[in-house]
Amino acid sequence: MPAFAERYKGEDMKETNYTMQFDLQPLKDIHLKSYYDYEFPGNGNFKYLGFLAIAGVLILIIAWINYINLSTARALDRSKEVGIRKVVGAFRHQLIRQFLAESFLVNIISIILGVIIFQFSLPYFRELVGKEIPGFNFMNWQFWSALAGMFIIGSLLAGFYPAFVMSAFRPIQVLKGGTIIETGRSGNNLLRKVLVVGQFAAAIMLIAGVVGLYRQMQYIRHIDLGVNIDQTLVVQEVIFRDSAALLKVKSMLTEFERQSEISAASASTDIPGKEVGNSTGFWKKAQRMKNALALWALILNSLIIMD
């Protein structure tokens, strides 16, 4: 490609002192990661998907921490169960497997409910956003791999701490109605405090993001655009912009203004509200002087021919 540019534009680039280069990009990156001028409309923005992913991760973190806190809060209710199981011969690793199995079961039920809710709410969401959003692609192994990874990580993170805490109960103290957690273990209390603070921090970040997005959307919906969009008609041009075409445009605008139903009519190079995409050429001072002298020479030559 550089050789192609040099072959056909090399002399022009040397005379006007500019460079030309061609960049290649994957077709898959055009929709979300391409921001070049004069592209086909309908491009997305990968940053917005990143924000949605962050919101989803925060929701997952809040759910995991909430499960841990609720499990440890129910430790008093399940302490007698743990004590009786230890008295009849259950080992600690068996209790840990039991609590981890409960965590895996809760997570898999949550995934199944999430898939069902998604499938039932998808038609209404399509109607809300006005786009044809595809459903689950059951043949997409990348999606299922990511879902399985999140399921395993979430189950382990949410189940390990309650399993180790509740499996460490002393059966004698529990069955006698004593304290279920040793008073000397300040690490447990510190971890619970960290989890509570982390849960509230994630919730505050999520709520702040939602409130900011809502206020931005309200601002966009209610801002004064200076024109009534519902009463405005834009006619796309189908003619070339030469001198004859400009006269036709002026005559058309004059005809529009004669109509009593039309309050005003005007011509524009771009539709108001869209990105202005015009190219403008600039010349250096010495080159501009050279072009001006060439223009005057052409005018004088024309006058001489006319004489």
N, C-alpha and C positions, 0 to 999 in steps of 0.2 A: 504493500500500500504506500509506503513512503516513496518508492520508485515511481509509482503511478502518479502521485502528486507532483513529483519533480519533473516528470516527463511533460505533463500538460499545463502545469502552473508554475514551473520553476522560474522562468523569466519574469513573470508577473510578480512573484514573491520577492525576487531580487530588486526589482524596480521600486516597488512600493514598501519594501522592508516589512514583510509579515511572513508568518509560517503557517502551514496547514498540516494537520495530522488526522489520522483515522483511528478511532478506538473501537475495538470489538467488545461485545458484551453477550453473555448467554441470553437466549430468548426467555428463559424462566425468570430472569431478573428485571425484565422490562416493566412488568406490571407493578411491582412493589418497590424496586430499588433503582429506578431510572428516572431522572429529573431533567432530561435534556429539553431544549426548546423545540417547538414544532412537532411534538410527538402526537400520536393519536390520543384522543381524550379517553378518560376512564382509568387513568393511573391511580393506584392506591399508594399508601404510605406505610412503609414497614415500621416506622416509629409508633404509629397508632396500634399496630398489632402487639408491639412490645409493651405498651402501656396496659393493654388488655391482659397480656400474659402476666405482668406484674400484679395486676388486680386479682387474677385467678390464683397466683401463688400465695398472696396475702390471705385470701379466703381459705385456702387449704391449711396454711399455718395456723390461722385462728381456730379452724375445726380440730386440728390435731391437738393443739394446746388445750382446747376446751375439753376434749375427750380425756386428756391426762388429768386435768384438774377435777373433772367429775369423777373419774375413777378413784383418785386419791381421796376425794371427799366422801365417797361411798365406802371407804376402807373400814370405817367403824361398823357399818352394817354387815360387811363380809368378813369381819375379823373372826367371828365365832365359827364361820364356815372353814376358814383357814385353820383355826385351832383344832377343830374336830378332825379335819383331814390329816393333820400332822399327828394327832393322838392315835389314829387308827393305822398309821404307818406310812403316810405319804411323805415323799422326799421333796426337798426344795425345788429341784430341777423339774419334778412333775408339776408342781404348782406354777412354775414359770411357764411351762409349755401350755398349761391350761389358760392362763391369762393372755398369753400371746395368741392362742387359738381364738379366744374371744375377740381380740383386737382384729385379727384377720377376718373373722366372720362379720363384724360390724362394718369393716371397710368394703368387703365384697358386696354386702347388702346395699351400702351407700352407692357403689358404682352401678349396680343394677337399677336402683331407683333413679340415679342420674340419667342413665341411658333412656329409661322409660319416659321420664319427664321431658328430656330433649326431643324424643320422637313425637310426643303429643303436642308440645309447644312450638315445634318448628313451623307448621303452617301459619300459625298466628304471628310468629316473628317475621316470616316472609312477607305477610301482609302489612306488618308494621313498617318495615324498612323498604318495602317496594322492590325487593330483589329476589331472584331465584337462588336461594342458598342451598347447596347440596347437603344431603343427610350423611349418615355414617357410611363410609366405604369399608365394608367388612373384609375386603381383600387387601387393604392397606396395612402391610405388616409393620410399617414404621409407627403408625398410630397405636396399634395394639402393643407394640414393644414399649412405647413411652407410657401407655396406660398401665402395663404390667409393672414397669419400673416404679411408677408413682405409687401403685398399690402396695408393692413390697416395702418400699422405703417408708411410706406412711404408716403401714401396719407395725413395722418394727419401731419407728420413732414413737408412735402413740402407745405401744404396748409394753415396751421394755421397762420404762420407769415404774408404772403401776405394778408390773409383774414382780420386779425386784423388791419394791417397797412392801407389798402385801405378803409376799412369800417369806419375808424376814420376820413376821410376827412370831412372838414366843407364845406357844400354846398355853402355858401355865398362866401367864399374865392375862391372856385374852379370856380364858374360861373363868378366871377369878374376877373378871370385871375391871382389871387394872388398865394402865395406859398401854395402848397397842404399839406405840413407837417409842423407842428409847429416847430419853430426854437429852442425852449427850450428843446426839447426831444433829449438829447444826447444819450439815451439808444438805440434808433433806429440806429443811425449812428454807435455806438459801435458794435451792433449785426451784422450789415452789414459788418463791417470790419472783425469781427471774422469769419463770413461765408466765406468771400473772402480768408482770410488767410488759413482757414481750407481746402477750395477747392484746393488751390495751394499746400498746404502741402500733401494732399492725392494724388494729381496728381504727385508730385515729388517722393513720395514713390513708386507709381505704376510704373513710368517711370524708376526709379533706379532699381527696381526689375526686370523689363523686360530686361533692358540693361545688368544687371548682369547675368541673365539666358541665354541671347543670347551669351554673351562672353564665358560662361562656355560651351555651346553647340559647339561653334566654336572651342574652345580649344580641346574638346573631339574629334571632327571630324578631326582635322588637326594635332593632336599630332603624333610624330614619335613613332610607336609601336616597332620598331626594327625588324619587320617582315612584309612581304607583305601578308595581309590576303587573298587577291583575288587569290594568287598563293600558298596557303597552304591548305593541306588536312589532316584532323585529322581522324584517324581510331580508333574507340573505341575497347578496348580489350575485348575478350570473353573467355579468358583462365585464369586459376588460377596462382598465382605468386609463384610457387614452382621452384625448381632447373631445372627441365626438361622444364618448360614453359619459363624460362629465356633464355635457349639455343635456343628455337624456336624463341623467339623475336630477339635474336642476328642474327640468320641465316636469318630472314625476313628482318632486317635492311641491312644486307650485300647484299641481293638480290635487295633491293631498290636502293642501291648506285651504283649497276652495270648498272642501267638504265640511259641512256644518258638524258632522259627528266627530271630526278629528280636531283636537285642540291644538296640536303642534306636530310638526314633522321635521326631521333632521337626518343628515347623513353622517356616518362615522366609519372610520377604518376598522374599528373593533366594537364588539358588543359591550355595552357598559356592564361592568361586573366581572368580565372575563379578563384574563391576563393579556396585557398589551404586548403583542409580539411583532414589532416592526424592527427592521434592520436599518441602521444609519451609517453612512460612510464618512470618514474624517480624513483630511489631508494634512500633512505637515506644512509648516509655513513656507518653506522653500519650494515644495512641490506645488502648493496652491498658487504661488506667484508664477511658477512655470506654466501652470494650466491657464492662468489668467492671460498671460502673454500670448499663449497659443490661441486662445479664444479671440483676442483682439486682432491677431493676424488673420484668423479666419473671417472675421467681420470685414476687415479692410479689403481682403481678397474678394469677398462677395460684392462689396461696393464697386470695386474696380471692374468686376465682370459685368455688373449691372450698367455701369457707365458705357 
